[in-house]
């Protein structure tokens, strides 16, 4: 680990890096071929960190296609090699389906036999994946606020797993994923938050109808807090992370609190979030199909409150 790094921030807030407040993800690479042990560790830790699970060469090939598309779109600094994914300050970077559509190296990884076989072994039966792919192109600045995934995709089964994959090596200062230790055991405490559906609105509340149904916004901001340091003090546990490398994956359930470190470099962090579940269980309709509605107005749902 980068022992020389004396300060880390998330959301612009300094993290307490003392041993009782900050630590490193536990590797489960030694159990990658043992589904029973992986299920036990998922229950114990609330996540599985699998360094080197994917072929590094294939991940870097997917990265090469991503940066090629970003360079063609003007999102990278033209004075530097595209593979550096150096941020162009004149262009905003954002999550976009254009980076995924028709991207054979990327799609072959996230929906190919290695990943699907892993989840079929883990669940013990056939699986399906969401058709929508969350592509993250994160430039310099604040990281993702602490949240759970359930408020964004909880209309189907809740026994759904996220797979986070970095495309390239991610040192701490580039702002990788971090997980709040033990937060998967806080479901009762976070019950009201976990019951939230960001695309649901109250039909008898005109302000919500306007904000959510008419303007396509959310009824809830989705995050638990904008300050990871104080949230950790409230919920307990340590913020856990790693210096990720191309080929690593992290997978976790919908009720695990996670966030990201701030990106203190001048390069863009590339990653995807994809979701997998048992094929026998219902899936959230917002993320299924050739053109999933997602958080658009077609994905909104009204109710009487």
C-alpha positions in Angstrom: 0.0 0.0 0.0 1.0 3.6 -0.5 2.4 4.2 3.0 3.7 7.6 1.9 0.2 9.0 1.4 -0.5 11.1 4.4 -4.0 12.5 3.5 -7.0 11.2 1.7 -10.4 13.0 1.1 -13.8 11.9 0.0 -16.4 14.4 -1.0 -13.9 17.1 -0.1 -13.7 15.9 3.5 -10.5 14.6 5.1 -10.7 11.0 6.2 -9.4 9.8 9.5 -6.6 7.4 8.5 -6.0 6.0 11.9 -6.1 2.2 12.1 -9.5 2.2 13.9 -11.1 4.3 11.1 -9.4 3.3 7.9 -8.1 0.0 6.4 -7.8 -2.3 3.5 -10.2 -4.6 1.7 -9.8 -8.3 2.5 -8.8 -10.3 -0.6 -10.8 -13.4 -1.4 -8.7 -14.4 -4.4 -7.7 -17.5 -2.5 -11.3 -18.6 -2.4 -12.3 -17.7 -6.0 -13.0 -21.3 -6.9 -14.9 -22.1 -3.8 -18.5 -20.8 -4.0 -19.4 -22.0 -0.4 -16.5 -20.1 1.1 -17.3 -17.1 -1.0 -20.9 -17.1 0.3 -19.6 -17.3 3.8 -17.2 -14.4 3.3 -19.9 -12.3 1.6 -22.1 -12.9 4.7 -19.1 -12.1 7.0 -17.5 -9.1 5.2 -20.4 -7.8 3.1 -18.3 -7.8 0.0 -15.8 -9.9 -2.1 -12.6 -8.3 -3.3 -11.0 -10.5 -6.0 -7.7 -9.1 -7.2 -6.6 -10.4 -10.6 -9.9 -12.3 -11.2 -10.1 -11.0 -14.8 -7.3 -11.4 -17.4 -5.4 -8.1 -17.2 -4.7 -8.1 -21.0 -8.4 -8.2 -21.8 -9.2 -5.5 -19.3 -6.5 -3.2 -20.8 -7.9 -4.0 -24.3 -11.3 -2.8 -23.1 -9.6 0.3 -21.6 -7.9 1.0 -25.0 -11.3 1.0 -26.7 -12.7 3.3 -24.0 -10.0 5.9 -24.2 -10.0 5.7 -28.0 -13.7 6.7 -27.9 -13.1 9.4 -25.3 -10.2 10.9 -27.4 -12.4 10.9 -30.5 -15.1 12.8 -28.5 -12.6 15.4 -27.3 -12.8 14.4 -23.7 -9.0 13.8 -23.3 -6.1 16.2 -23.2 -4.9 16.1 -26.9 -1.3 16.9 -25.8 -0.9 13.6 -24.0 -1.1 10.0 -25.0 -4.7 8.7 -25.0 -3.8 5.8 -22.7 -3.1 8.2 -19.9 -6.7 9.3 -20.0 -5.6 12.8 -19.1 -8.5 15.1 -18.4 -9.4 17.8 -20.8 -10.6 20.7 -18.6 -12.5 22.2 -21.4 -14.8 19.2 -21.6 -17.0 17.6 -18.9 -16.7 13.9 -18.4 -19.8 11.9 -17.6 -21.5 8.6 -17.5 -22.5 7.8 -21.1 -24.0 4.8 -23.0 -21.9 5.8 -26.0 -18.8 4.4 -24.3 -20.5 1.0 -24.0 -22.6 0.6 -27.1 -21.0 -1.8 -29.5 -17.8 -2.0 -27.4 -17.0 -5.7 -27.9 -13.9 -5.8 -25.6 -15.9 -4.3 -22.8 -19.1 -6.2 -23.2 -17.2 -9.5 -23.6 -15.7 -8.9 -20.1 -18.8 -7.8 -18.1 -21.3 -10.2 -19.7 -18.9 -13.0 -20.8 -18.5 -16.5 -19.4 -16.0 -15.6 -16.7 -18.3 -13.2 -14.9 -21.6 -15.0 -15.6 -20.0 -18.3 -14.6 -18.8 -16.7 -11.3 -22.3 -15.5 -10.4 -24.0 -18.8 -11.5 -21.6 -20.6 -9.1 -22.2 -18.1 -6.4 -26.0 -18.2 -6.7 -26.1 -21.9 -7.5 -28.4 -21.4 -10.4 -28.8 -19.6 -13.8 -28.4 -15.8 -13.6 -29.4 -12.8 -15.6 -27.7 -9.4 -15.7 -29.2 -5.9 -16.1 -29.0 -4.8 -19.7 -28.0 -1.3 -18.6 -24.3 -0.8 -18.0 -23.2 2.0 -15.7 -20.0 3.5 -17.2 -18.1 5.8 -14.9 -15.7 8.3 -16.3 -14.6 10.3 -13.2 -12.3 13.3 -13.7 -10.5 15.3 -11.0 -12.6 16.3 -8.1 -15.0 15.0 -5.5 -15.8 11.3 -5.3 -19.2 9.6 -5.0 -21.1 10.3 -1.8 -21.9 7.3 0.5 -24.9 5.4 -0.5 -26.4 1.9 -1.0 -27.6 0.7 -4.4 -31.0 -0.4 -3.4 -32.8 3.0 -3.7 -31.9 3.0 -7.3 -32.8 -0.5 -8.4 -35.0 -2.1 -5.8 -38.2 -2.9 -7.7 -37.2 -6.5 -8.5 -35.4 -8.9 -6.2 -33.3 -7.5 -3.5 -30.9 -10.4 -3.7 -28.9 -8.5 -6.4 -25.2 -8.1 -6.6 -23.1 -5.2 -8.0 -19.8 -5.9 -9.7 -17.4 -2.9 -9.8 -14.6 -3.2 -12.3 -11.7 -0.7 -12.8 -10.2 -0.2 -16.3 -6.6 0.5 -15.5 -4.6 0.7 -12.3 -6.1 3.0 -9.7 -3.7 4.4 -7.0 -5.3 5.8 -3.9 -5.0 9.4 -5.2 -7.1 8.6 -8.2 -10.2 7.9 -6.1 -11.1 4.3 -6.1 -14.1 2.5 -4.5 -14.3 2.4 -0.7 -16.6 0.3 1.5 -17.9 1.0 5.0 -16.9 -2.0 7.1 -19.8 -3.9 8.6 -22.5 -1.7 7.0 -24.2 -4.7 5.5 -25.4 -5.4 9.1 -27.0 -2.0 9.5 -30.1 -2.7 7.4 -32.6 -2.3 10.3 -31.0 1.0 11.3 -31.1 2.1 7.6 -34.5 0.6 7.0 -36.3 3.8 5.9 -33.5 4.8 3.6 -33.4 1.3 2.0 -37.1 1.4 1.4 -36.6 4.6 -0.7 -37.2 4.5 -4.5 -35.6 7.6 -6.0 -38.0 7.4 -9.0 -41.2 7.1 -7.0 -43.3 10.1 -6.2 -46.5 11.0 -4.3 -49.3 11.7 -6.7 -51.0 13.8 -4.0 -48.0 16.1 -3.6 -47.8 18.6 -6.4 -44.2 19.5 -5.7 -43.1 15.9 -6.1 -45.2 15.4 -9.3 -43.5 18.4 -10.8 -40.0 17.5 -9.7 -40.1 13.8 -10.4 -42.8 13.0 -13.0 -42.7 16.2 -15.1 -39.1 17.2 -14.8 -37.5 13.8 -14.5 -35.9 14.4 -11.2 -35.7 12.2 -8.1 -37.8 12.2 -5.0 -34.7 11.5 -2.8 -31.1 12.5 -3.5 -30.1 8.8 -3.2 -27.1 9.3 -0.9 -26.9 8.7 2.9 -24.6 11.7 3.5 -22.3 14.0 1.8 -19.7 13.6 4.5 -18.1 10.2 4.7 -16.1 11.1 7.8 -19.1 11.9 10.0 -21.1 9.1 8.5 -18.4 6.6 9.6 -18.5 8.1 13.1 -22.3 7.6 13.2 -22.4 4.1 11.8 -19.1 2.8 13.0 -16.6 0.5 11.2 -13.7 1.6 9.0 -13.6 2.9 5.5 -11.9 0.1 3.5 -10.2 0.4 0.1 -7.3 -0.8 -2.0 -4.8 0.2 -4.6 -6.7 -1.5 -7.5 -5.2 -2.9 -10.6 -6.7 -3.8 -14.0 -8.1 -7.3 -13.6 -9.5 -6.8 -10.1 -13.3 -6.9 -9.3 -15.3 -6.1 -6.2 -18.8 -7.4 -5.7 -21.3 -6.6 -3.0 -25.1 -6.6 -2.2 -27.6 -3.7 -2.4 -27.5 -2.8 1.3 -23.8 -2.2 1.6 -22.7 1.4 2.2 -20.0 2.4 -0.2 -18.5 5.6 -1.7 -15.3 6.7 -3.5 -12.2 8.6 -2.7 -11.7 12.0 -4.4 -9.7 12.0 -7.6 -6.6 14.1 -6.8 -4.9 13.5 -10.2 -5.3 15.1 -13.6 -6.4 11.7 -15.1 -9.8 10.1 -15.6 -10.7 7.1 -13.5 -12.6 4.5 -15.6 -14.8 1.8 -14.1 -18.1 0.0 -14.7 -20.9 -1.0 -12.3 -23.0 -4.0 -13.5 -25.7 -6.0 -11.8 -26.4 -9.8 -11.6 -29.2 -11.8 -10.0 -30.9 -15.2 -10.1 -32.8 -15.6 -13.4 -35.7 -17.1 -11.5 -36.4 -13.9 -9.5 -38.1 -10.6 -10.7 -35.9 -7.9 -12.2 -36.3 -4.2 -11.9 -37.9 -3.1 -15.2 -36.0 0.2 -15.3 -32.7 -1.7 -16.2 -33.9 -4.5 -18.6 -34.5 -4.5 -22.3 -32.9 -3.1 -25.5 -33.4 0.5 -24.3 -33.9 0.4 -20.6 -35.9 3.4 -19.3 -33.6 3.9 -16.3 -34.2 7.1 -14.4 -36.1 8.7 -17.3 -39.7 9.8 -17.0 -40.7 6.4 -18.3 -39.2 4.9 -15.2 -41.1 7.0 -12.7 -43.8 5.5 -10.5 -46.6 7.4 -8.7 -48.4 6.4 -5.5 -50.8 7.9 -3.0 -48.9 8.9 0.1 
